[in-house]
Amino acid sequence: MAAKPSIPKGTRDFSPVEMAKRNYIFNTIRDVYHLYGFQQIETPAMEMLFTLMGKYGEEGDKLLFKIQNSGDYFSGLTDEELLSRNAAKLASKFCEKGLRYDLTVPFARYVVMHRDEITFPFKRYQIQPVWRADRPQKGRYREFYQCDADVVGSDSLLNEVELMQIVDTVFTHFGIRVCIKINNRKILTGIAEIIGEADKIVDITVAIDKLDKIGLENVNAELKEKGINDEAIAKLQPIILLSGTNEEKLATLKDVLAGSEIGQKGVEESEFILKTLAAFGLKNELELDLTLARGLNYYTGAIFEVKALDVQIGSITGGGRYDNLTGVFGMAGISGVGISFGADRIFDVLNQLDLYPKEAVNSTQLLFINFGEKEAAFSLNVLAKVRAEGIRAEIFPDSSKMKKQMGYANAKNIPFVALVGENEMNENKVTLKNMETGEQSLVTAEELIQTLKK
């Protein structure tokens, strides 16, 4: 009996209509990246495991898809190792490669390997899939696309400002109302210093990052579980629940973090970014959010996250400053900052809000009905002229019944149909039918082209 076809959980097939929508997303983001001077690169789907391990924190390492070595991978293992059933240890023995978890770490590896070919500051973008061995749920997939833009080789905060302008421009194009949340890892480090738990910065940020998902009580319980004392947790409460305008929050933080040099530096950086962006008048909300922690270990400065305001879904864009990422690959002193659009979540948001423009979804603009060999030959001549003018057109390949051919046009939402019979050929014209209104007109090839171009 044949196996029932299926795909792995957390992955999806995409129909032609869905691909048209996805390409609208990719093309919109790509066009905005080009406006800001970013250039495209690509890296392999798989990386060496040592490139990926240790870059995403303990939780991130668990979510890496490891690729089994080909050949007899058991040959180097002892019976004791096999019988231990230690999955992590065994995987390290016969898995040398892994599917990339994000695009930032492979990009850092790329920069180090190609340093002699790169002009700094290097502004690159990358639109490729990534994989995470996560538990699939709504808005969370095991295979999904990221659309990254990064600048490396510059410490200037103008890079952060421009990246937030890119975010604002992209979501304005999409028609999605969003809140752009920003914070700074230096502020979080300063907070950890002030409450006397400087060595627990990673535990604190990982816990705070879950505030929206698990609530304050559970965050506090997790902090306690990680060995942070009650007094420190109590000091943390008014800071993570800080409210008011961005200016009021910054003013409070200046006082609270007066005793922390790194904390003050984080406040200064945030103030510059917020004030500069305020002068431009972004079309979307911009909020300083101290609960934004982003648990990834490599962020060292500003961090960003974007939430859709009209749909319940996780963050749809994120990013931040990483001053030392290339250092782990032997190239110290290269600062970088980047953002990543979550194309799959944006796809879901645009679907829920029905925000796709009609022209983004409709592929073919004109279908020539096939009435027979002579008519098809005439149609092919007109079709060549139409396509030469950039109009997406096709001819039905078989001289099937009219009903079938018109049904094909309706199923594909093709807005215009061209009919060519004996009369049309004698006059060297075609009958153009508007499928929406039903209106028909006898036109020359040139008139047909002008109509469709409108």
SULHUQUI-V145500 format. One record per pair of residues at least 12 apart in sequence whose C-alpha atoms are under 8 Angstrom apart, sorted by sequence separation. I is the first residue (numbers start at 0). J is the second residue. If there is no record, write none. Layout:
BEGIN
I,J  I,J
END
This chain:
BEGIN
130,142  188,200  191,203  206,218  273,285  291,303  304,316  305,317  322,334  382,394  417,429  418,430  429,441  430,442  129,142  130,143  187,200  219,232  253,266  291,304  303,316  304,317  321,334  322,335  417,430  418,431  428,441  429,442  128,142  129,143  252,266  303,317  304,318  320,334  321,335  322,336  417,431  418,432  428,442  429,443  128,143  129,144  206,221  302,317  303,318  320,335  321,336  367,382  379,394  416,431  417,432  428,443  429,444  76,92  128,144  129,145  163,179  206,222  302,318  303,319  320,336  378,394  415,431  416,432  427,443  428,444  431,447  48,65  75,92  127,144  128,145  187,204  249,266  302,319  319,336  320,337  415,432  416,433  126,144  127,145  301,319  302,320  318,336  319,337  415,433  416,434  423,441  126,145  127,146  203,222  300,319  301,320  318,337  319,338  375,394  414,433  415,434  73,93  125,145  126,146  202,222  299,319  300,320  318,338  414,434  72,93  125,146  126,147  249,270  298,319  299,320  300,321  317,338  318,339  413,434  414,435  124,146  125,147  298,320  299,321  300,322  316,338  317,339  67,90  102,125  124,147  125,148  202,225  298,321  299,322  316,339  317,340  124,148  297,321  298,322  299,323  316,340  65,90  68,93  102,127  123,148  124,149  315,340  316,341  365,390  367,392  369,394  409,434  67,93  68,94  122,148  123,149  297,323  315,341  364,390  365,391  366,392  367,393  368,394  369,395  67,94  68,95  102,129  122,149  123,150  297,324  315,342  364,391  365,392  366,393  367,394  368,395  369,396  371,398  66,94  67,95  68,96  101,129  121,149  122,150  199,227  245,273  363,391  364,392  365,393  366,394  367,395  369,397  370,398  65,94  66,95  67,96  100,129  101,130  121,150  122,151  315,344  362,391  363,392  366,395  369,398  370,399  65,95  66,96  99,129  100,130  120,150  121,151  315,345  363,393  368,398  369,399  65,96  66,97  98,129  99,130  100,131  120,151  121,152  196,227  313,344  65,97  66,98  98,130  119,151  120,152  207,239  269,301  312,344  64,97  65,98  119,152  120,153  268,301  368,401  63,97  64,98  119,153  63,98  64,99  196,231  265,300  303,338  63,99  64,100  195,231  265,301  368,404  63,100  194,231  368,405  62,100  194,232  310,348  248,287  194,234  194,235  245,286  307,348  310,351  378,419  245,287  310,352  366,408  377,419  102,145  101,145  103,147  102,147  190,235  374,419  48,94  49,95  51,97  374,420  48,95  366,413  374,421  377,424  47,95  48,96  51,99  241,289  363,411  365,413  368,416  47,96  48,97  51,100  240,289  364,413  365,414  366,415  367,416  368,417  369,418  370,419  46,96  47,97  54,104  239,289  240,290  361,411  363,413  364,414  365,415  366,416  367,417  368,418  369,419  370,420  374,424  45,96  46,97  238,289  239,290  361,412  362,413  364,415  365,416  366,417  367,418  368,419  45,97  46,98  361,413  365,417  367,419  45,98  46,99  51,104  44,98  45,99  50,104  51,105  44,99  50,105  50,108  390,448  46,105  385,444  384,444  388,448  390,451  390,452  42,105  193,256  381,444  385,448  42,106  193,258  64,130  190,256  193,259  42,109  63,130  64,131  189,256  192,259  63,131  64,132  62,131  63,132  62,132  189,259  61,132  62,133  189,260  189,261  190,262  188,261  189,262  188,262  189,263  186,261  187,262  185,261  186,262  185,262  186,263  186,264  185,264  186,265  185,265  186,266  210,290  184,265  185,266  183,265  208,290  40,123  183,266  207,290  208,291  38,122  39,123  40,124  41,125  44,128  207,291  208,292  37,122  38,123  39,124  40,125  41,126  44,129  183,268  207,292  208,293  36,122  37,123  38,124  39,125  41,127  183,269  208,294  37,124  182,269  205,292  364,451  181,269  204,292  205,293  204,293  205,294  204,294  32,124  201,294  201,296  25,126  187,289  179,283  181,285  178,283  179,284  180,285  181,286  182,287  187,292  177,283  178,284  179,285  180,286  181,287  182,288  176,283  177,284  178,285  179,286  180,287  181,288  182,289  178,286  180,288  184,292  182,291  181,291  182,292  37,148  171,282  180,291  156,268  160,272  164,276  171,283  159,272  163,276  167,281  184,298  185,299  156,271  157,272  160,275  167,282  184,299  185,300  32,148  156,272  160,276  167,283  183,299  184,300  185,301  164,281  183,300  184,301  28,146  183,301  184,302  182,301  183,302  181,301  182,302  25,146  181,302  182,303  181,303  180,303  181,304  179,303  180,304  9,134  179,304  180,305  9,135  35,161  179,305  180,306  8,135  9,136  178,305  179,306  177,305  178,306  177,306  178,307  9,139  10,140  35,165  177,307  178,308  9,140  10,141  176,307  177,308  9,141  10,142  175,307  176,308  8,141  9,142  10,143  32,165  175,308  176,309  31,165  175,309  31,168  31,169  28,169  27,169  159,301  27,172  138,312  175,349  138,313  162,337  162,338  173,349  159,336  158,336  159,337  153,333  154,334  174,354  152,333  153,334  154,335  173,354  151,333  152,334  153,335  173,355  151,334  152,335  151,335  150,335  151,336  149,335  150,336  149,336  150,337  149,337  148,337  149,338  147,337  148,338  147,338  148,339  147,339  146,339  147,340  145,339  146,340  145,340  146,341  145,341  146,342  144,341  145,342  143,341  144,342  143,342  144,343  143,343  138,343  138,344  138,347  111,325  110,325  107,324  108,325  111,328  107,325  111,329  111,330  104,324  108,328  107,328  59,295  56,294  56,295  55,295  56,296  54,295  55,296  54,296  55,297  54,297  25,342  24,342  21,342  24,345  24,346  21,346  20,346  20,355  23,359  20,359  19,359  20,360  19,360  19,361  19,362  16,360  16,361
END
